[in-house]
Amino acid sequence: MSLINTINYNKVIANTQKTNANLVAVSKTKPNEAIEELYDMGQRIFGENRVQELVGKAESLPNDIQWHLIGSLQRNKVKYIANFVSMIHSVDSLKLLEEINKQAAKHNRVIDCLLQFHIAEESTKFGLSLEEATTILASDRYKDMKHVRVVGVMGMATFTDNEAQVRHEFRQLIQIVSALKNQFFTDNNSFKEVSMGMSGDYEIALEEGSTLVRVGSLLFGARNYG
Ligand SMILES: *Cc1c(COP(=O)(O)O)cnc(C)c1O
């Protein structure tokens, strides 16, 4: 019996290919067997939101999987993922970026990071404001970091059926990424990622310019927790 929804997977892949976006298959709470099934279909980017779960899965699954950490990250846990994580979507402070830089240096790596922005109306969702991000990127401490590469932004829209609102919030993130591009990354072609869109809103996100959609339940079925 299949542990994934193949029809949905093929549809999401087809939709992302239209705009050259990439799919982060969000496998949190799902067993290795389900991940292996998607891997066998060619999927290589997987997203997890808990460090312990991510480490366990990375140890037992193929080496060429690109693991993305998409959930909030405590500074004291960066050390567990610094040797292998491919991208961290949830950078929301200079202190966290400094810790990632420090731990990546120990492994002689450069870790790709996204700045997470607060675009939803819900106050429970966390993330930076444009002003806070500007302060980080303008700081000397950031400029001295050799082991992190800020490659774009991430945001989560409000959980709502109101498509106009979701679209509006995604557009805010696009405005943020272009403002930062103009101010800090004009000569830097690697600053281009916009991580937005989940199972319920990824098609809107792609229409609005997402380059990385983070889709879980459409592929793996509903989660009991997480
Ligand atoms: C769980 C999660 C997703 C995927 O959610 P689905 O609705 O299952 O697609 C995307 N992004 C983040 C940050 C998540 O925690």
The ligand as a MOL file (V3000), in Angstrom:
LIG
                    3D

  0  0  0     0  0            999 V3000
M  V30 BEGIN CTAB
M  V30 COUNTS 15 15 0 0 0
M  V30 BEGIN ATOM
M  V30 1 C 3.8460 21.8100 8.4040 0
M  V30 2 C 4.3940 22.9490 7.6540 0
M  V30 3 C 4.1660 23.0800 6.2630 0
M  V30 4 C 3.3310 22.1040 5.4570 0
M  V30 5 O 1.9930 22.1760 5.8020 0
M  V30 6 P 0.8600 21.4110 4.9590 0
M  V30 7 O -0.3560 22.2340 5.1830 0
M  V30 8 O 0.7740 20.0520 5.5140 0
M  V30 9 O 1.2840 21.4160 3.5440 0
M  V30 10 C 4.7470 24.1600 5.6230 0
M  V30 11 N 5.4980 25.0560 6.2800 0
M  V30 12 C 5.7300 24.9750 7.5970 0
M  V30 13 C 6.5770 26.0040 8.2520 0
M  V30 14 C 5.1920 23.9160 8.3300 0
M  V30 15 O 5.4370 23.8350 9.6430 0
M  V30 END ATOM
M  V30 BEGIN BOND
M  V30 1 1 1 2
M  V30 2 1 2 3
M  V30 3 2 2 14
M  V30 4 1 3 4
M  V30 5 2 3 10
M  V30 6 1 4 5
M  V30 7 1 5 6
M  V30 8 2 6 7
M  V30 9 1 6 8
M  V30 10 1 6 9
M  V30 11 1 10 11
M  V30 12 2 11 12
M  V30 13 1 12 13
M  V30 14 1 12 14
M  V30 15 1 14 15
M  V30 END BOND
M  V30 END CTAB
M  END
